[in-house]
Amino acid sequence: MPVDTRNLIEKIEALPADRIAEIEDFVEFIRLREQDRMLTRAAGAASVPSFAAVWSNPEDDVYDAI
């Protein structure tokens, strides 16, 4: 479903100032949470080469079949 940002903005603008402040806090929370998730994914991806030797070795090949 496409996002109708203009409609959303109109709905927000119709709210009292204290509710707009709540929405702004919530949007900031979502933005920071997404930023944290992106950093976590990037850190995980960056660690893959470092662990490749540990994860991929002849002694542990038996676990690859599980």
Secondary structure, 3 states (H helix, E strand, C coil): CCCCHHHHHHHHHCCCHHHHHHHHHHHHHHHHHHHHHHHHHHHHHHHHHHHHHHHCCHHHHHHHCC
